[in-house]
Amino acid sequence: MRFEIMRLDEVNGTTVDSTVVDAASVSRIVQQAAAVGQRLWIRPAENQAS
C-alpha cells in the first residue's frame, strides 16, 4: 500500500509539499518529522488507473 505524506505549514496548516511512499517508509518519515516538530498529514494514496 502507498501513502501520500504532506508536510504542513506550521502557521496556517496549508500543504507545503507532498510525497508518495510505500508503507515501509511511513514510520521512518513520521519519526524524522516528530524529531524536528514538523506537522504531517498522511492519507492513502489514490490508485492510478492502468
mmCIF file of the N, C-alpha and C atoms, coordinates in Angstrom:
data_MODEL
# 
_entry.id   MODEL 
# 
loop_
_atom_site.group_PDB 
_atom_site.id 
_atom_site.type_symbol 
_atom_site.label_atom_id 
_atom_site.label_alt_id 
_atom_site.label_comp_id 
_atom_site.label_asym_id 
_atom_site.label_entity_id 
_atom_site.label_seq_id 
_atom_site.pdbx_PDB_ins_code 
_atom_site.Cartn_x 
_atom_site.Cartn_y 
_atom_site.Cartn_z 
_atom_site.occupancy 
_atom_site.B_iso_or_equiv 
_atom_site.pdbx_formal_charge 
_atom_site.auth_seq_id 
_atom_site.auth_comp_id 
_atom_site.auth_asym_id 
_atom_site.auth_atom_id 
_atom_site.pdbx_PDB_model_num 
ATOM 1   N N  . MET A 1 1  ? 0.845  -1.179 0.000   1.00 0.00 ? 1  MET A N  1 
ATOM 2   C CA . MET A 1 1  ? 0.000  0.000  0.000   1.00 0.00 ? 1  MET A CA 1 
ATOM 3   C C  . MET A 1 1  ? 0.888  1.238  0.000   1.00 0.00 ? 1  MET A C  1 
ATOM 4   N N  . ARG A 1 2  ? 0.426  2.279  -0.678  1.00 0.00 ? 2  ARG A N  1 
ATOM 5   C CA . ARG A 1 2  ? 1.193  3.523  -0.765  1.00 0.00 ? 2  ARG A CA 1 
ATOM 6   C C  . ARG A 1 2  ? 0.422  4.637  -0.063  1.00 0.00 ? 2  ARG A C  1 
ATOM 7   N N  . PHE A 1 3  ? 1.174  5.563  0.520   1.00 0.00 ? 3  PHE A N  1 
ATOM 8   C CA . PHE A 1 3  ? 0.589  6.668  1.258   1.00 0.00 ? 3  PHE A CA 1 
ATOM 9   C C  . PHE A 1 3  ? 1.118  7.989  0.739   1.00 0.00 ? 3  PHE A C  1 
ATOM 10  N N  . GLU A 1 4  ? 0.255  8.995  0.758   1.00 0.00 ? 4  GLU A N  1 
ATOM 11  C CA . GLU A 1 4  ? 0.678  10.352 0.440   1.00 0.00 ? 4  GLU A CA 1 
ATOM 12  C C  . GLU A 1 4  ? 0.956  11.053 1.767   1.00 0.00 ? 4  GLU A C  1 
ATOM 13  N N  . ILE A 1 5  ? 2.137  11.621 1.900   1.00 0.00 ? 5  ILE A N  1 
ATOM 14  C CA . ILE A 1 5  ? 2.516  12.339 3.112   1.00 0.00 ? 5  ILE A CA 1 
ATOM 15  C C  . ILE A 1 5  ? 2.722  13.796 2.728   1.00 0.00 ? 5  ILE A C  1 
ATOM 16  N N  . MET A 1 6  ? 1.950  14.666 3.371   1.00 0.00 ? 6  MET A N  1 
ATOM 17  C CA . MET A 1 6  ? 2.046  16.096 3.100   1.00 0.00 ? 6  MET A CA 1 
ATOM 18  C C  . MET A 1 6  ? 2.634  16.800 4.314   1.00 0.00 ? 6  MET A C  1 
ATOM 19  N N  . ARG A 1 7  ? 3.631  17.619 4.078   1.00 0.00 ? 7  ARG A N  1 
ATOM 20  C CA . ARG A 1 7  ? 4.222  18.436 5.142   1.00 0.00 ? 7  ARG A CA 1 
ATOM 21  C C  . ARG A 1 7  ? 3.413  19.718 5.202   1.00 0.00 ? 7  ARG A C  1 
ATOM 22  N N  . LEU A 1 8  ? 2.994  20.096 6.410   1.00 0.00 ? 8  LEU A N  1 
ATOM 23  C CA . LEU A 1 8  ? 2.107  21.245 6.580   1.00 0.00 ? 8  LEU A CA 1 
ATOM 24  C C  . LEU A 1 8  ? 2.850  22.455 7.117   1.00 0.00 ? 8  LEU A C  1 
ATOM 25  N N  . ASP A 1 9  ? 2.419  23.631 6.683   1.00 0.00 ? 9  ASP A N  1 
ATOM 26  C CA . ASP A 1 9  ? 2.954  24.886 7.180   1.00 0.00 ? 9  ASP A CA 1 
ATOM 27  C C  . ASP A 1 9  ? 2.622  25.004 8.660   1.00 0.00 ? 9  ASP A C  1 
ATOM 28  N N  . GLU A 1 10 ? 3.579  25.424 9.455   1.00 0.00 ? 10 GLU A N  1 
ATOM 29  C CA . GLU A 1 10 ? 3.381  25.484 10.903  1.00 0.00 ? 10 GLU A CA 1 
ATOM 30  C C  . GLU A 1 10 ? 2.419  26.583 11.329  1.00 0.00 ? 10 GLU A C  1 
ATOM 31  N N  . VAL A 1 11 ? 2.245  27.619 10.511  1.00 0.00 ? 11 VAL A N  1 
ATOM 32  C CA . VAL A 1 11 ? 1.398  28.748 10.886  1.00 0.00 ? 11 VAL A CA 1 
ATOM 33  C C  . VAL A 1 11 ? -0.059 28.515 10.503  1.00 0.00 ? 11 VAL A C  1 
ATOM 34  N N  . ASN A 1 12 ? -0.301 28.203 9.230   1.00 0.00 ? 12 ASN A N  1 
ATOM 35  C CA . ASN A 1 12 ? -1.689 28.113 8.782   1.00 0.00 ? 12 ASN A CA 1 
ATOM 36  C C  . ASN A 1 12 ? -2.146 26.717 8.373   1.00 0.00 ? 12 ASN A C  1 
ATOM 37  N N  . GLY A 1 13 ? -1.262 25.735 8.419   1.00 0.00 ? 13 GLY A N  1 
ATOM 38  C CA . GLY A 1 13 ? -1.646 24.347 8.139   1.00 0.00 ? 13 GLY A CA 1 
ATOM 39  C C  . GLY A 1 13 ? -1.818 23.995 6.682   1.00 0.00 ? 13 GLY A C  1 
ATOM 40  N N  . THR A 1 14 ? -1.434 24.889 5.766   1.00 0.00 ? 14 THR A N  1 
ATOM 41  C CA . THR A 1 14 ? -1.535 24.548 4.349   1.00 0.00 ? 14 THR A CA 1 
ATOM 42  C C  . THR A 1 14 ? -0.402 23.603 3.946   1.00 0.00 ? 14 THR A C  1 
ATOM 43  N N  . THR A 1 15 ? -0.628 22.876 2.882   1.00 0.00 ? 15 THR A N  1 
ATOM 44  C CA . THR A 1 15 ? 0.365  21.921 2.396   1.00 0.00 ? 15 THR A CA 1 
ATOM 45  C C  . THR A 1 15 ? 1.562  22.646 1.803   1.00 0.00 ? 15 THR A C  1 
ATOM 46  N N  . VAL A 1 16 ? 2.757  22.310 2.297   1.00 0.00 ? 16 VAL A N  1 
ATOM 47  C CA . VAL A 1 16 ? 3.999  22.888 1.790   1.00 0.00 ? 16 VAL A CA 1 
ATOM 48  C C  . VAL A 1 16 ? 4.538  22.020 0.663   1.00 0.00 ? 16 VAL A C  1 
ATOM 49  N N  . ASP A 1 17 ? 4.567  20.710 0.867   1.00 0.00 ? 17 ASP A N  1 
ATOM 50  C CA . ASP A 1 17 ? 4.966  19.773 -0.168  1.00 0.00 ? 17 ASP A CA 1 
ATOM 51  C C  . ASP A 1 17 ? 4.395  18.409 0.164   1.00 0.00 ? 17 ASP A C  1 
ATOM 52  N N  . SER A 1 18 ? 4.464  17.492 -0.801  1.00 0.00 ? 18 SER A N  1 
ATOM 53  C CA . SER A 1 18 ? 3.935  16.156 -0.567  1.00 0.00 ? 18 SER A CA 1 
ATOM 54  C C  . SER A 1 18 ? 4.769  15.138 -1.326  1.00 0.00 ? 18 SER A C  1 
ATOM 55  N N  . THR A 1 19 ? 4.664  13.906 -0.851  1.00 0.00 ? 19 THR A N  1 
ATOM 56  C CA . THR A 1 19 ? 5.359  12.800 -1.495  1.00 0.00 ? 19 THR A CA 1 
ATOM 57  C C  . THR A 1 19 ? 4.533  11.540 -1.303  1.00 0.00 ? 19 THR A C  1 
ATOM 58  N N  . VAL A 1 20 ? 4.691  10.591 -2.192  1.00 0.00 ? 20 VAL A N  1 
ATOM 59  C CA . VAL A 1 20 ? 4.009  9.302  -2.084  1.00 0.00 ? 20 VAL A CA 1 
ATOM 60  C C  . VAL A 1 20 ? 5.064  8.248  -1.785  1.00 0.00 ? 20 VAL A C  1 
ATOM 61  N N  . VAL A 1 21 ? 4.829  7.479  -0.717  1.00 0.00 ? 21 VAL A N  1 
ATOM 62  C CA . VAL A 1 21 ? 5.801  6.477  -0.284  1.00 0.00 ? 21 VAL A CA 1 
ATOM 63  C C  . VAL A 1 21 ? 5.101  5.154  -0.008  1.00 0.00 ? 21 VAL A C  1 
ATOM 64  N N  . ASP A 1 22 ? 5.894  4.088  0.073   1.00 0.00 ? 22 ASP A N  1 
ATOM 65  C CA . ASP A 1 22 ? 5.330  2.796  0.434   1.00 0.00 ? 22 ASP A CA 1 
ATOM 66  C C  . ASP A 1 22 ? 5.158  2.721  1.951   1.00 0.00 ? 22 ASP A C  1 
ATOM 67  N N  . ALA A 1 23 ? 4.390  1.766  2.394   1.00 0.00 ? 23 ALA A N  1 
ATOM 68  C CA . ALA A 1 23 ? 4.052  1.639  3.812   1.00 0.00 ? 23 ALA A CA 1 
ATOM 69  C C  . ALA A 1 23 ? 5.290  1.482  4.693   1.00 0.00 ? 23 ALA A C  1 
ATOM 70  N N  . ALA A 1 24 ? 6.318  0.833  4.194   1.00 0.00 ? 24 ALA A N  1 
ATOM 71  C CA . ALA A 1 24 ? 7.527  0.613  4.985   1.00 0.00 ? 24 ALA A CA 1 
ATOM 72  C C  . ALA A 1 24 ? 8.252  1.914  5.318   1.00 0.00 ? 24 ALA A C  1 
ATOM 73  N N  . SER A 1 25 ? 8.061  2.954  4.520   1.00 0.00 ? 25 SER A N  1 
ATOM 74  C CA . SER A 1 25 ? 8.754  4.223  4.731   1.00 0.00 ? 25 SER A CA 1 
ATOM 75  C C  . SER A 1 25 ? 8.016  5.174  5.663   1.00 0.00 ? 25 SER A C  1 
ATOM 76  N N  . VAL A 1 26 ? 6.734  4.937  5.900   1.00 0.00 ? 26 VAL A N  1 
ATOM 77  C CA . VAL A 1 26 ? 5.923  5.866  6.688   1.00 0.00 ? 26 VAL A CA 1 
ATOM 78  C C  . VAL A 1 26 ? 6.480  6.048  8.096   1.00 0.00 ? 26 VAL A C  1 
ATOM 79  N N  . SER A 1 27 ? 6.798  4.984  8.777   1.00 0.00 ? 27 SER A N  1 
ATOM 80  C CA . SER A 1 27 ? 7.282  5.067  10.159  1.00 0.00 ? 27 SER A CA 1 
ATOM 81  C C  . SER A 1 27 ? 8.549  5.909  10.253  1.00 0.00 ? 27 SER A C  1 
ATOM 82  N N  . ARG A 1 28 ? 9.483  5.696  9.342   1.00 0.00 ? 28 ARG A N  1 
ATOM 83  C CA . ARG A 1 28 ? 10.737 6.457  9.348   1.00 0.00 ? 28 ARG A CA 1 
ATOM 84  C C  . ARG A 1 28 ? 10.472 7.947  9.142   1.00 0.00 ? 28 ARG A C  1 
ATOM 85  N N  . ILE A 1 29 ? 9.595  8.278  8.214   1.00 0.00 ? 29 ILE A N  1 
ATOM 86  C CA . ILE A 1 29 ? 9.289  9.679  7.935   1.00 0.00 ? 29 ILE A CA 1 
ATOM 87  C C  . ILE A 1 29 ? 8.593  10.324 9.122   1.00 0.00 ? 29 ILE A C  1 
ATOM 88  N N  . VAL A 1 30 ? 7.677  9.616  9.752   1.00 0.00 ? 30 VAL A N  1 
ATOM 89  C CA . VAL A 1 30 ? 6.976  10.141 10.926  1.00 0.00 ? 30 VAL A CA 1 
ATOM 90  C C  . VAL A 1 30 ? 7.966  10.378 12.066  1.00 0.00 ? 30 VAL A C  1 
ATOM 91  N N  . GLN A 1 31 ? 8.884  9.460  12.287  1.00 0.00 ? 31 GLN A N  1 
ATOM 92  C CA . GLN A 1 31 ? 9.880  9.631  13.352  1.00 0.00 ? 31 GLN A CA 1 
ATOM 93  C C  . GLN A 1 31 ? 10.766 10.842 13.084  1.00 0.00 ? 31 GLN A C  1 
ATOM 94  N N  . GLN A 1 32 ? 11.182 11.031 11.835  1.00 0.00 ? 32 GLN A N  1 
ATOM 95  C CA . GLN A 1 32 ? 12.007 12.191 11.487  1.00 0.00 ? 32 GLN A CA 1 
ATOM 96  C C  . GLN A 1 32 ? 11.240 13.490 11.697  1.00 0.00 ? 32 GLN A C  1 
ATOM 97  N N  . ALA A 1 33 ? 9.975  13.514 11.303  1.00 0.00 ? 33 ALA A N  1 
ATOM 98  C CA . ALA A 1 33 ? 9.157  14.722 11.467  1.00 0.00 ? 33 ALA A CA 1 
ATOM 99  C C  . ALA A 1 33 ? 8.938  15.019 12.955  1.00 0.00 ? 33 ALA A C  1 
ATOM 100 N N  . ALA A 1 34 ? 8.695  13.996 13.740  1.00 0.00 ? 34 ALA A N  1 
ATOM 101 C CA . ALA A 1 34 ? 8.480  14.193 15.174  1.00 0.00 ? 34 ALA A CA 1 
ATOM 102 C C  . ALA A 1 34 ? 9.732  14.745 15.849  1.00 0.00 ? 34 ALA A C  1 
ATOM 103 N N  . ALA A 1 35 ? 10.892 14.313 15.398  1.00 0.00 ? 35 ALA A N  1 
ATOM 104 C CA . ALA A 1 35 ? 12.147 14.761 15.999  1.00 0.00 ? 35 ALA A CA 1 
ATOM 105 C C  . ALA A 1 35 ? 12.377 16.259 15.824  1.00 0.00 ? 35 ALA A C  1 
ATOM 106 N N  . VAL A 1 36 ? 11.835 16.837 14.747  1.00 0.00 ? 36 VAL A N  1 
ATOM 107 C CA . VAL A 1 36 ? 12.036 18.262 14.485  1.00 0.00 ? 36 VAL A CA 1 
ATOM 108 C C  . VAL A 1 36 ? 10.747 19.067 14.625  1.00 0.00 ? 36 VAL A C  1 
ATOM 109 N N  . GLY A 1 37 ? 9.657  18.417 15.006  1.00 0.00 ? 37 GLY A N  1 
ATOM 110 C CA . GLY A 1 37 ? 8.401  19.121 15.251  1.00 0.00 ? 37 GLY A CA 1 
ATOM 111 C C  . GLY A 1 37 ? 7.606  19.491 14.009  1.00 0.00 ? 37 GLY A C  1 
ATOM 112 N N  . GLN A 1 38 ? 7.802  18.763 12.913  1.00 0.00 ? 38 GLN A N  1 
ATOM 113 C CA . GLN A 1 38 ? 7.033  19.038 11.697  1.00 0.00 ? 38 GLN A CA 1 
ATOM 114 C C  . GLN A 1 38 ? 5.636  18.448 11.813  1.00 0.00 ? 38 GLN A C  1 
ATOM 115 N N  . ARG A 1 39 ? 4.691  19.135 11.184  1.00 0.00 ? 39 ARG A N  1 
ATOM 116 C CA . ARG A 1 39 ? 3.320  18.639 11.120  1.00 0.00 ? 39 ARG A CA 1 
ATOM 117 C C  . ARG A 1 39 ? 3.134  17.908 9.799   1.00 0.00 ? 39 ARG A C  1 
ATOM 118 N N  . LEU A 1 40 ? 2.537  16.716 9.854   1.00 0.00 ? 40 LEU A N  1 
ATOM 119 C CA . LEU A 1 40 ? 2.291  15.918 8.657   1.00 0.00 ? 40 LEU A CA 1 
ATOM 120 C C  . LEU A 1 40 ? 0.815  15.572 8.545   1.00 0.00 ? 40 LEU A C  1 
ATOM 121 N N  . TRP A 1 41 ? 0.395  15.350 7.317   1.00 0.00 ? 41 TRP A N  1 
ATOM 122 C CA . TRP A 1 41 ? -0.925 14.807 7.039   1.00 0.00 ? 41 TRP A CA 1 
ATOM 123 C C  . TRP A 1 41 ? -0.664 13.581 6.185   1.00 0.00 ? 41 TRP A C  1 
ATOM 124 N N  . ILE A 1 42 ? -1.146 12.429 6.633   1.00 0.00 ? 42 ILE A N  1 
ATOM 125 C CA . ILE A 1 42 ? -0.893 11.170 5.934   1.00 0.00 ? 42 ILE A CA 1 
ATOM 126 C C  . ILE A 1 42 ? -2.229 10.560 5.540   1.00 0.00 ? 42 ILE A C  1 
ATOM 127 N N  . ARG A 1 43 ? -2.316 10.156 4.274   1.00 0.00 ? 43 ARG A N  1 
ATOM 128 C CA . ARG A 1 43 ? -3.533 9.512  3.810   1.00 0.00 ? 43 ARG A CA 1 
ATOM 129 C C  . ARG A 1 43 ? -3.155 8.470  2.758   1.00 0.00 ? 43 ARG A C  1 
ATOM 130 N N  . PRO A 1 44 ? -4.019 7.481  2.540   1.00 0.00 ? 44 PRO A N  1 
ATOM 131 C CA . PRO A 1 44 ? -3.737 6.502  1.484   1.00 0.00 ? 44 PRO A CA 1 
ATOM 132 C C  . PRO A 1 44 ? -3.644 7.213  0.141   1.00 0.00 ? 44 PRO A C  1 
ATOM 133 N N  . ALA A 1 45 ? -2.683 6.824  -0.662  1.00 0.00 ? 45 ALA A N  1 
ATOM 134 C CA . ALA A 1 45 ? -2.528 7.415  -1.992  1.00 0.00 ? 45 ALA A CA 1 
ATOM 135 C C  . ALA A 1 45 ? -3.618 6.868  -2.895  1.00 0.00 ? 45 ALA A C  1 
ATOM 136 N N  . GLU A 1 46 ? -4.088 7.729  -3.793  1.00 0.00 ? 46 GLU A N  1 
ATOM 137 C CA . GLU A 1 46 ? -5.101 7.289  -4.740  1.00 0.00 ? 46 GLU A CA 1 
ATOM 138 C C  . GLU A 1 46 ? -4.492 6.298  -5.716  1.00 0.00 ? 46 GLU A C  1 
ATOM 139 N N  . ASN A 1 47 ? -5.251 5.283  -6.048  1.00 0.00 ? 47 ASN A N  1 
ATOM 140 C CA . ASN A 1 47 ? -4.779 4.314  -7.034  1.00 0.00 ? 47 ASN A CA 1 
ATOM 141 C C  . ASN A 1 47 ? -4.822 4.940  -8.403  1.00 0.00 ? 47 ASN A C  1 
ATOM 142 N N  . GLN A 1 48 ? -3.771 4.694  -9.182  1.00 0.00 ? 48 GLN A N  1 
ATOM 143 C CA . GLN A 1 48 ? -3.738 5.216  -10.541 1.00 0.00 ? 48 GLN A CA 1 
ATOM 144 C C  . GLN A 1 48 ? -4.331 4.165  -11.469 1.00 0.00 ? 48 GLN A C  1 
ATOM 145 N N  . ALA A 1 49 ? -5.170 4.624  -12.372 1.00 0.00 ? 49 ALA A N  1 
ATOM 146 C CA . ALA A 1 49 ? -5.783 3.698  -13.339 1.00 0.00 ? 49 ALA A CA 1 
ATOM 147 C C  . ALA A 1 49 ? -4.717 3.170  -14.274 1.00 0.00 ? 49 ALA A C  1 
ATOM 148 N N  . SER A 1 50 ? -4.852 1.872  -14.637 1.00 0.00 ? 50 SER A N  1 
ATOM 149 C CA . SER A 1 50 ? -3.881 1.323  -15.557 1.00 0.00 ? 50 SER A CA 1 
ATOM 150 C C  . SER A 1 50 ? -4.378 1.332  -16.967 1.00 0.00 ? 50 SER A C  1 
# 
